[in-house]
């Protein structure tokens, strides 16, 4: 979610098409929706441009996050570390 908030003008959430309910409840800034949008973009990059390009994009976007993740409370539990870090922001 942290990375998705910094993508493009207004962050990724500003560019998502949401239903009325999500729009009314602040869906543009919900971590789960931003994560789904980010996953979709990365999947599209992979399908259109291949794994090497997708890997470069992931490393460019998430390098700092991946570097800090093991230093967080969850240690080597990457998923929990990433969730905790993104929840802070």
C-alpha positions in Angstrom: 0.0 0.0 0.0 2.9 2.3 0.8 4.3 2.0 -2.7 0.9 2.2 -4.4 0.2 5.5 -2.6 3.2 7.1 -4.3 2.5 5.9 -7.9 1.5 8.5 -10.4 -0.3 11.8 -9.7 -2.4 11.3 -6.6 -1.2 7.7 -6.0 -2.6 4.5 -7.5 -5.9 5.0 -5.7 -6.7 8.1 -7.7 -6.7 6.0 -10.9 -8.8 3.0 -9.8 -12.4 2.5 -10.8 -14.5 1.7 -7.7 -18.1 1.0 -7.0 -20.2 3.5 -5.2 -19.9 1.7 -1.8 -16.1 1.6 -1.9 -16.0 5.1 -3.1 -18.1 6.3 -0.2 -16.1 4.3 2.4 -12.7 5.6 1.3 -11.8 2.6 -0.9 -9.1 4.6 -2.7 -6.9 4.5 0.3 -7.7 1.0 1.6 -4.5 -1.1 1.8 -6.2 -4.2 0.5 -7.5 -2.4 -2.6 -4.2 -0.7 -3.3 -2.4 -4.0 -2.9 -4.8 -5.7 -5.4 -4.3 -2.8 -7.8 -0.6 -3.1 -7.5 -0.7 -6.8 -8.0 -2.8 -6.3 -11.2 -0.3 -3.8 -12.6 2.7 -6.0 -11.9 0.8 -9.0 -13.5 0.1 -6.9 -16.6 3.7 -5.8 -16.8 4.8 -9.4 -16.6 2.3 -10.6 -19.3 3.1 -7.7 -21.6 6.8 -7.3 -21.2 8.1 -10.5 -19.6 9.6 -11.6 -16.3 12.9 -9.6 -16.6 11.0 -6.3 -17.0 8.6 -7.2 -14.2 11.5 -8.1 -11.9 13.2 -4.7 -12.6 10.0 -2.9 -11.9 9.5 -4.8 -8.6 13.0 -4.1 -7.5 12.8 -0.4 -8.4 9.5 0.0 -6.5 10.1 -2.3 -3.6 13.9 -2.3 -3.0 13.7 0.0 0.1 10.8 -1.9 1.5 12.5 -5.2 1.0 15.7 -3.9 2.6 13.9 -2.8 5.7 11.5 -5.7 6.1 13.9 -8.1 7.9 14.7 -5.5 10.5 11.1 -5.3 11.6 9.5 -7.1 14.5 8.4 -10.1 12.5 12.0 -10.9 11.5 12.2 -13.4 8.7 8.4 -13.7 8.2 8.4 -11.5 5.1 4.7 -11.4 4.6 4.1 -10.2 8.2 7.0 -7.8 8.0 5.7 -6.2 4.8 2.1 -6.1 6.2 3.4 -4.4 9.4 5.5 -1.9 7.5 2.7 -0.9 5.1 0.2 -0.7 8.0 2.4 2.0 9.6 2.0 4.2 6.6 
